[in-house]
Amino acid sequence: MNLKGVASALTLTAIAVSLTLTTVVFAPLPLMLLRRNGGRTSFVVGSILASAALIWFATPMVVGAFLGAVILTFVLTESESQNLGYTSSVFVTLLVLVGFAAIATGYAIEHYGFDPVIFARNQLTLALTQMNLPTGVTVDKEGLIKQLPSALIILIVLSIWANSIIVPKMEKLFGWAPIYLNHTFVSGEFRSWKLPDSFVWLALLSAAGTFLPIEPEWTHWVCANLFNVVVMLYFFQGLAVVVDFFAVKKISALWRMVAYIFIFSQLFLMVAFLGFADLWVGFRNRTKTDKSAVV
């Protein structure tokens, strides 16, 4: 059974709008389902109708977030359909979204007097007032603001990764098939994902610039943003090692879920270090690959 009909397209688009107002990260999920199982026309029509409604009723920030989810979905699925590798597809999608964010911000600055620094400072202050920080703990607001570029990149990559993992499982649950794409990513591509070996030099350089005193100051913050992204990428490589181990050893879904909860809540840095060490250890090469294992 494939996704058909105006009602289905509008329902998925409405869910995407709701997720934009709540989680943001998962807003592309229903849009990916719509594009993969309903076709390009259904996706475009649904996105246009939802965007028009948001422009009329919602704030510019919500409109921008939804358009970002639409662009992410379109670029990623088109890259996937053209048989572009997963890493290349994510990189192209990231470049397009960063460009879209830069253009939108520039337009808001020129026409509405928008100040991104003041806006970020106000949002951060509002978030901190809603948190119960321990007595004596202080937060360097300006330091956090200077690391917002890497936070934006991490948010985009996390959204791409999470939705890429969940979408095939949702299709399996609903009995749908992504017949409107010429090629789709398979689980093996996620299990075997690995950064280039030469990437380690960028990691070491960014770490040195972050934790060692260097001048001018702006180079420190460039390195800090770069280091944040590097840690995230090595986390995904470490996670691929863990998932591959679970698949080969046929760990049950229940224990996998428990492990993932601990990984994302407590063991983020440890898994990132695991990905970093994979360059020398080659964990997946040491594990006997079971081709019949399913992620």
C-alpha positions, 0 to 999 in steps of 0.5 A: 500500500502506497501513500495516495490522496490529498487527505493523506498529504494534508495530514502529513503536512499538518503533522509537520507544522505541529512538529515545527511548533514543538520539537523542530528536529522531527519536523522533516519526518512527515515531510520525508514520508510524504516525498518518499511515498506520495511523490514530488508533486504531493510534497510540493503542493502540501508544502506550499499550502502549509507555508501559505497558512503559516505566513498568514497566521504564524510568526516569521520564526515559525515560518522560517523553521518550517521552510528549513524543514521543507528545504532539508527534506527536498535536498536530502531526498533528491540527493538520495534519489540521485544515488549520492552517498549518505555523507555527500547528501548530508553535506549538500543538505547542510550547505543549502540550509546554512545558505538559506539561514544566512539569506533569511537572516540578512533579509531580516536584518536589512528590512526589519532591523533584526539583530541576531546577537540581541535576539540570541542573548534574549532567548538564552536569558529566557531559557536560563531563567527557566532552569534551576541551576545549582547555587554558585553555578554561572553560565558564560552567556557570551561564550555560548552565543559565540558558539551558536554557529556550531549549535545550528550545524549540530541541530541540522545534522542531528535532524537529518540523522534522526529522521533518516533512521526513523523514516524507514521504520515508519514505512515498515510499520505502515506498510508503505514503500518509497517507490518515488525515489530511485534509490534509498539509503540502507542500514548498512550505510549507517553501520559502516559510516566512517570519517576520513582518516585525515580528519584527525588532524582537523580534530587535533587542530580544533582541540588545540585552538579550543583549550590552549591560549591563542590570539587573536581571540576570534581564532579561539571561537572559530576553533571552539565551534569547529571542535563542537562539530568534530565531537558530534561527528566522532560521536556518530562514528562511535554510534555506528560502531555500537550499532554494528556491534549490536547488529552482529551480536543480534542484541534484542531491541529492548536492550538496544533501547536501554543502551541508546537511552544511556548513550544519549543521556550519559555516555555522549563523550565516551561514544565520541571517544570511541569513534575517535579511537576507531581510527587506530583500533578499527572496531568493525574490522575486528568484529566478524560481520554478519551480513544477515544482521538487521539494524 
